[in-house]
Amino acid sequence: MKKILVVVIAGLCILAAGVIPKTSDAADTLKVGIVDLLKALNESEAGKRAKTDLESLIKSKQTSIEEKGKNIEKLRADFEKQAAIISPEAKKAKEEELERLLRDYQRIVADSQAEVKKKEGELTGEILKDLREMINKIAQEEGYTLILEHAEGLVLYSNKSLDLTDKVIKRYNESKAVKK
């Protein structure tokens, strides 16, 4: 929804620029830029640190989940070997235990996925906010009329000279280095 709104606003701005009589002042004031926020997020120093932190969290969760999965498989294999020789009551109890362990395993997987997603939002949310502020600062300093996000399906074509992504990354990294 947000992307559609951005496209509509951008289209209206471009349409308005084409409809307004072309005086030398009007033609000179339209300055458009493009920024790939995903690239800026992934290539900024803070983004790289966030990605590393997230990967270590995922790896720790994955190790724990795999260990629990192997334990369940081992218990299941043991149960299948003993199924013919144990009493029906013991068989039912083992089946219930396996079902409980499997439900717990599925809950742990879902909880881990939710935790990773939440952590990703925490790590990237602040960086994206800072990147947007840097984009606004650059836009004001350099007199941009419009800066669009270069995202999949949003901008179909743009001249490479309009791409401000590397400038945003550089200025963002410099601003974070100064604060340290």
C-alpha positions in Angstrom: 0.0 0.0 0.0 2.8 2.4 1.0 4.7 1.6 -2.3 1.6 2.2 -4.3 1.1 5.6 -2.6 4.8 6.5 -3.4 4.4 5.5 -7.0 1.2 7.6 -7.3 2.8 10.6 -5.7 5.9 10.2 -7.8 3.7 9.9 -10.9 1.7 13.0 -10.0 4.9 15.0 -9.4 6.3 14.0 -12.7 3.0 14.6 -14.4 2.8 18.0 -12.8 6.3 18.8 -14.0 5.3 17.9 -17.5 2.0 19.9 -17.4 3.5 23.1 -15.8 4.6 25.4 -18.5 8.3 24.9 -19.2 10.1 28.1 -18.1 13.8 27.9 -17.5 13.2 28.1 -13.7 10.6 25.3 -13.7 12.8 23.0 -15.8 15.8 23.6 -13.6 14.2 23.0 -10.3 13.0 19.4 -10.9 15.8 17.2 -9.5 15.1 13.5 -9.0 17.2 10.8 -7.2 16.9 7.1 -6.6 18.1 5.2 -3.5 18.2 1.4 -3.1 17.4 1.1 0.6 18.0 -2.6 0.7 21.4 -2.2 -0.8 22.2 0.7 1.7 21.0 -1.5 4.6 23.1 -4.5 3.5 26.3 -2.5 2.6 26.4 0.0 5.5 28.7 -0.8 8.4 25.8 -0.9 10.8 23.8 -3.1 8.4 26.7 -5.6 8.1 27.0 -5.8 11.9 23.2 -6.4 12.2 23.4 -9.1 9.6 26.3 -10.8 11.5 24.4 -10.6 14.8 21.3 -12.0 13.1 23.2 -14.9 11.5 24.8 -15.8 14.9 21.3 -15.8 16.5 19.9 -18.0 13.7 22.9 -20.4 14.0 22.4 -20.8 17.7 18.6 -21.4 17.3 19.2 -23.8 14.5 21.7 -25.8 16.5 19.3 -26.1 19.4 16.4 -27.1 17.1 18.4 -29.7 15.2 19.5 -31.3 18.5 15.9 -31.5 19.7 14.8 -33.0 16.3 17.5 -35.6 16.4 16.4 -36.6 20.0 12.8 -37.0 18.8 13.9 -39.1 15.8 16.0 -41.3 18.1 13.0 -41.8 20.5 10.7 -42.6 17.5 13.2 -45.2 16.1 13.5 -46.8 19.6 9.7 -46.9 19.9 9.3 -48.5 16.5 11.8 -51.2 17.5 10.0 -51.9 20.8 6.4 -51.5 19.5 5.9 -55.2 18.9 7.1 -56.3 22.3 5.7 -53.7 24.7 2.2 -53.8 26.2 -0.6 -51.7 24.6 -0.7 -49.4 27.6 3.1 -48.7 27.4 2.7 -48.3 23.6 0.0 -45.7 24.0 2.0 -43.9 26.7 5.0 -43.8 24.3 2.9 -42.5 21.4 1.5 -39.7 23.6 5.0 -38.8 24.8 6.2 -38.7 21.2 3.2 -36.5 20.2 3.9 -34.2 23.1 7.6 -33.9 22.1 6.6 -33.2 18.5 4.2 -30.5 19.5 6.9 -28.9 21.8 9.4 -29.1 18.9 7.0 -27.4 16.5 6.3 -24.7 19.1 10.0 -24.2 19.7 10.5 -23.8 15.9 7.7 -21.3 15.6 8.9 -19.3 18.7 12.5 -19.3 17.3 11.2 -18.0 13.9 9.2 -15.3 15.7 12.2 -14.3 17.8 14.5 -14.1 14.8 11.9 -12.0 12.9 11.5 -9.7 15.9 15.3 -9.3 16.3 15.6 -8.6 12.6 13.0 -5.8 12.9 14.8 -4.4 15.9 18.2 -4.4 14.3 17.2 -3.1 10.9 14.4 -0.7 12.0 16.7 1.8 13.6 19.2 1.6 10.7 16.4 2.2 8.1 15.2 5.1 10.1 18.7 6.7 10.2 19.1 6.0 6.4 15.9 7.8 5.7 17.0 10.7 7.8 20.3 10.8 5.9 18.4 10.7 2.6 16.2 13.7 3.7 19.4 15.6 4.7 21.0 14.9 1.4 17.8 15.9 -0.5 17.6 19.2 1.4 21.3 20.0 1.1 21.5 19.2 -2.6 18.0 20.6 -3.6 16.3 17.4 -4.7 12.6 17.7 -5.6 12.0 13.9 -5.4 13.9 10.8 -4.2 12.4 7.4 -5.0 13.2 4.1 -3.5 14.6 1.7 -6.0 12.7 -1.4 -5.1 11.6 -4.5 -7.0 8.8 -3.4 -9.3 8.7 0.2 -8.1 11.2 1.8 -10.4 11.4 0.0 -13.7 14.2 2.1 -15.1 16.4 4.9 -14.0 19.5 6.5 -15.3 22.5 5.4 -13.2 23.4 9.1 -12.6 20.2 9.4 -10.5 21.3 6.7 -8.1 22.3 8.2 -4.7 22.7 4.9 -2.9 26.5 4.9 -2.6 26.5 8.5 -1.5 23.9 7.7 1.2 25.9 4.7 2.4 29.1 6.7 2.6 27.5 9.6 4.4 25.7 7.3 6.8 28.9 5.4 7.6 30.7 8.7 8.2 28.0 10.0 10.5 28.1 6.8 12.6 31.9 6.9 12.7 31.8 10.5 14.0 29.3 9.6 16.7 31.6 6.9 18.1 
